[in-house]
Amino acid sequence: MTEFSELIINGIKITPGTFASVMLPMPKLYDSTPISMPVHIIRGKTPGPTLCVTGAIHGDEVNGTEIVRRLLRKPALKKISGTLIAIPIVNVYGFLLQSRYLMDRRDLNRSFPGSEQGSLAARLAHVITTEILSQSTHFIDLHTGTLHRENLPQVRTDLSMPGIAGLAESFNVPVILNAPLRSGSLRQYAHEKSLPCLLYEAGESLRFNETAIDMGVNGILGVMQKLEMISIKEPAHKKFTPAFSYASYWIRAPHSGILRPLKSLGKKVSKGEVLAKIGNPINIEDYPLISPISGIIVGKSNLPLVHEGAALFHIASFEETTIITEELEYLQEAFIDTSENFEGI
């Protein structure tokens, strides 16, 4: 966008050079308790892109909520070009229930573009697409692993879209995955509308992870700088050279039992290497879990009790694994020890 377009959310016009918080009304609970989705809008005085950032589309993925909260406190946002639309809690119902899903067990992120007359999930999806995404030019969706599964900080996107690789690199994470589109997902809808979209995955549901949160905040700022929405100083931490993966695989349990991992997130593994031991709880037998591929562990299960077929290790494969291994060594130091250096960004 080179010129300002009119921005109206829930009937409220947000003019350039202003900050607004709009509570989008959602269907009430059955006891008549009103429910609203919080939407924060920052419009600069000069034209530019309209970036939408969403957290907690799965209600238990609380890292995204905290990322949005900390993002909104950054002084750099006082002088932006274009518009930032930030939603800390998309799935308000799941957030209240500490659940990934809505009350009817539907997955909101499989319900897009939604319908005004459909299920609760479809109605929420319809509101988001018509009120928010229809007025956006770029989109960042914040996620974590599911219950008892932890993800290495990573960006997932469709690398076939022109210019998206450079945008993904500006997020400054060690791994960028070319991820298939899921039917009914917000990312698929964005793709159909030619809306550049990045999905950030880091941490575990219902758990705060400071590394994941810090990288998420600074990643969004990096994207905003790439889009020329803000101007910030060079980061004090190391700039990652991300590894691009076009294939990833979940390694599943060949036996039921007690899992004892031998490899952690971010570790390089080789084909044929033992990832874990699965012990029989009623005797001393151990079964090795062998990696069928080489790559980097980008996700893993934290649950020690597993059934046969359970997804245990998510491995991204690369042509070159040496660079990514070196980059991961800086992860904790770069974003935990120096996070205070970014309060002025």
LINPE-V136581 format. One record per residue. N is the residue number from 1. PHI is phi in whole degrees, 0 to 359 (NA if undefined). OMEGA is omega in radians with two decimals (NA if undefined). D_FIRST is the distance of its C-alpha to the first C-alpha in Angstrom with 2 decimals. Layout:
N|PHI|OMEGA|D_FIRST  N|PHI|OMEGA|D_FIRST
//
This chain:
1|NA|3.09|0.00  2|256|3.11|3.77  3|233|3.10|5.61  4|289|2.98|7.18  5|255|-3.14|8.17  6|292|3.12|11.70  7|240|-3.13|12.70  8|231|3.09|16.29  9|235|-3.10|18.36  10|55|3.10|22.04  11|80|-3.12|21.97  12|258|3.13|20.91  13|274|3.13|18.11  14|255|-3.05|16.44  15|270|3.10|15.50  16|302|3.12|13.61  17|80|-3.10|16.10  18|231|3.01|18.04  19|242|3.14|19.32  20|218|2.99|20.56  21|241|-3.10|22.64  22|244|3.08|22.92  23|260|3.14|25.79  24|285|-3.12|25.02  25|293|3.08|28.48  26|247|3.06|29.91  27|303|-3.13|33.26  28|291|2.95|36.21  29|289|-3.05|38.80  30|291|3.04|42.07  31|265|3.11|43.72  32|75|3.05|41.16  33|292|3.14|39.36  34|288|3.13|35.80  35|233|3.13|32.99  36|224|3.05|29.41  37|260|-3.13|26.40  38|284|3.12|24.98  39|231|3.14|21.24  40|252|-3.09|20.04  41|234|3.02|16.77  42|242|3.11|15.80  43|249|3.09|13.17  44|283|3.12|12.91  45|274|3.12|13.62  46|242|-3.10|10.77  47|295|3.10|6.97  48|174|-3.13|5.53  49|295|2.99|5.54  50|248|-3.09|7.91  51|263|3.06|11.06  52|255|3.10|14.09  53|239|-3.09|17.51  54|240|3.07|20.61  55|238|3.02|24.28  56|56|2.93|27.56  57|293|2.85|26.59  58|261|-2.92|30.14  59|298|-3.11|32.02  60|263|-3.11|34.17  61|267|-2.93|31.48  62|283|3.10|31.62  63|303|-3.13|30.22  64|298|3.11|26.68  65|298|-3.13|27.49  66|289|3.08|28.77  67|300|3.14|25.85  68|296|3.13|23.47  69|301|-3.11|26.09  70|289|3.10|26.43  71|300|-3.07|22.72  72|294|3.13|22.36  73|271|-3.06|25.20  74|287|-3.13|23.66  75|301|-3.12|23.60  76|300|-3.10|20.54  77|286|3.10|18.44  78|288|3.14|19.70  79|229|3.14|17.42  80|244|2.96|13.98  81|257|-3.10|10.52  82|86|-3.00|8.16  83|221|2.99|10.29  84|249|3.00|13.18  85|249|-3.05|15.02  86|239|-3.13|18.43  87|239|-3.09|21.29  88|290|-3.11|24.56  89|223|3.08|26.63  90|279|-3.14|25.38  91|271|-3.08|28.89  92|297|-3.11|30.72  93|294|3.11|33.83  94|296|3.11|34.26  95|299|3.12|33.62  96|295|-3.11|36.50  97|272|-3.02|38.69  98|55|-3.05|37.78  99|233|3.05|37.15  100|296|-2.94|34.65  101|253|2.99|35.02  102|278|-3.06|35.16  103|298|-3.14|38.58  104|269|3.11|39.20  105|71|3.06|38.48  106|280|3.10|35.35  107|266|-3.13|32.57  108|302|-3.10|29.29  109|277|2.97|27.48  110|231|-2.99|29.30  111|237|-3.09|28.49  112|271|0.15|24.93  113|278|3.09|23.48  114|89|-3.11|26.37  115|207|-3.13|28.14  116|292|-3.09|28.78  117|247|-3.05|32.48  118|270|3.11|32.94  119|293|3.10|34.25  120|302|3.13|33.15  121|298|-3.14|30.90  122|296|3.14|29.40  123|292|3.08|28.81  124|295|3.13|27.06  125|300|3.13|24.85  126|298|3.12|24.05  127|298|-3.11|23.04  128|295|-3.11|20.68  129|291|-3.07|18.99  130|278|-3.07|18.76  131|272|-2.98|18.09  132|245|-3.01|15.92  133|294|3.14|14.62  134|296|-3.10|13.57  135|248|-3.08|10.93  136|253|3.06|9.89  137|250|3.13|7.80  138|217|-2.97|10.71  139|212|3.02|14.30  140|234|-3.12|17.48  141|248|-3.03|20.79  142|258|-3.08|23.84  143|223|2.97|27.29  144|228|2.96|30.87  145|292|3.11|33.88  146|281|-3.09|35.92  147|302|3.12|39.18  148|70|3.05|41.42  149|237|-3.09|38.94  150|244|3.14|37.11  151|250|2.95|34.19  152|293|3.08|33.58  153|308|-3.04|30.11  154|203|3.02|28.00  155|246|3.07|24.60  156|244|-3.10|24.67  157|198|3.04|22.12  158|262|-3.03|22.13  159|288|3.09|22.44  160|280|3.14|22.24  161|287|-3.13|18.45  162|303|3.07|17.03  163|81|-3.04|15.90  164|287|-3.13|17.01  165|298|3.12|20.21  166|295|3.11|18.72  167|293|3.12|16.63  168|295|3.11|19.94  169|298|-3.11|21.90  170|293|3.08|19.89  171|289|3.04|21.22  172|62|2.99|24.59  173|240|-3.06|27.01  174|286|-3.06|30.07  175|228|3.03|29.49  176|237|-3.10|26.67  177|256|2.96|27.82  178|277|-2.96|26.74  179|258|3.09|27.35  180|294|3.13|28.06  181|281|3.10|26.13  182|265|-3.13|28.21  183|301|3.11|28.67  184|82|-3.12|27.24  185|278|3.08|25.33  186|298|-3.14|21.96  187|292|3.09|20.95  188|295|3.11|22.24  189|298|3.13|20.28  190|299|3.13|17.01  191|298|-3.14|18.19  192|297|3.13|19.02  193|266|-3.12|15.54  194|57|3.13|14.22  195|263|3.13|12.71  196|305|-3.01|13.52  197|226|3.02|16.33  198|242|3.05|18.91  199|250|-3.14|22.16  200|261|3.11|24.15  201|243|3.08|27.90  202|192|3.06|30.47  203|85|-3.04|33.71  204|231|3.13|35.69  205|295|3.11|35.39  206|61|3.10|37.05  207|222|3.00|37.35  208|280|3.11|35.47  209|228|-3.02|35.03  210|298|3.09|34.19  211|298|-3.14|33.17  212|298|-3.11|30.77  213|292|-3.13|29.32  214|299|-3.14|29.00  215|293|3.11|27.40  216|294|3.13|24.92  217|299|-3.10|23.89  218|291|3.07|23.69  219|294|3.10|21.96  220|296|3.09|19.01  221|298|3.10|18.97  222|296|3.09|19.11  223|294|3.13|16.07  224|297|3.09|14.15  225|291|3.10|15.58  226|300|3.13|14.68  227|277|-3.14|10.95  228|62|3.06|11.76  229|273|3.12|11.45  230|222|3.05|15.18  231|232|-3.11|18.02  232|232|3.08|21.29  233|290|3.09|24.65  234|297|-3.12|25.86  235|297|-3.13|27.29  236|284|-3.12|31.07  237|272|-3.14|31.61  238|294|3.05|31.83  239|279|-3.13|28.77  240|285|2.91|29.35  241|257|-2.97|29.43  242|291|3.02|28.54  243|263|-3.14|30.61  244|264|3.12|28.99  245|244|3.11|31.06  246|253|3.12|30.96  247|204|3.07|33.87  248|217|-3.02|35.21  249|218|3.00|38.31  250|268|3.06|40.05  251|267|-3.02|43.68  252|254|-3.08|45.85  253|290|3.08|49.22  254|279|3.14|52.15  255|219|2.98|54.47  256|275|3.11|54.45  257|153|-3.10|55.47  258|255|-3.06|54.51  259|274|3.02|51.63  260|236|-3.10|52.07  261|295|3.04|49.01  262|250|-3.13|49.79  263|232|-3.12|46.19  264|247|3.12|43.31  265|304|3.08|39.52  266|85|-3.11|38.16  267|278|3.04|41.49  268|283|3.11|41.96  269|230|3.12|44.32  270|248|3.08|46.22  271|302|-3.13|47.37  272|92|-3.12|50.68  273|281|3.12|50.21  274|279|-3.13|51.31  275|272|-3.05|48.43  276|195|2.98|50.62  277|244|3.07|54.00  278|247|-3.06|54.55  279|263|3.01|57.85  280|284|-3.03|60.17  281|291|-3.08|60.72  282|253|3.06|64.36  283|207|-3.05|65.59  284|258|-3.13|64.76  285|290|3.04|62.98  286|234|3.09|59.63  287|243|3.13|57.28  288|283|3.02|54.87  289|258|-3.02|51.23  290|261|3.08|50.50  291|281|3.12|47.06  292|275|-3.12|46.83  293|221|3.00|43.99  294|260|3.13|42.93  295|163|-3.11|39.73  296|235|3.11|38.37  297|282|-3.12|38.83  298|251|3.08|35.42  299|199|3.14|36.86  300|206|3.06|40.32  301|277|3.07|42.41  302|258|-3.11|43.99  303|270|-3.07|46.56  304|282|-3.13|50.02  305|259|-3.01|51.47  306|229|2.99|50.29  307|258|3.08|51.29  308|306|-3.13|51.54  309|94|-3.14|48.18  310|293|3.10|46.13  311|285|-3.01|42.96  312|245|-3.11|43.83  313|227|3.07|41.78  314|257|-3.05|38.32  315|244|3.04|38.35  316|265|-3.13|35.52  317|260|-3.11|36.93  318|223|3.02|35.94  319|287|3.12|37.39  320|236|-3.12|37.76  321|251|-3.08|38.57  322|291|-3.11|39.85  323|297|-3.08|36.52  324|297|3.13|35.33  325|298|3.12|38.72  326|295|-3.12|38.52  327|296|-3.07|35.04  328|294|3.13|36.21  329|296|-3.10|39.01  330|269|-2.94|36.58  331|299|-3.10|34.90  332|296|-3.09|37.11  333|297|-3.04|37.61  334|291|-2.99|33.99  335|245|3.04|32.65  336|261|-3.04|35.71  337|289|-3.07|37.61  338|250|-3.08|34.72  339|298|-3.14|32.42  340|292|3.13|33.64  341|289|-3.05|32.15  342|256|3.14|28.63  343|296|-3.13|29.23  344|268|-3.10|27.82  345|287|NA|24.51
//
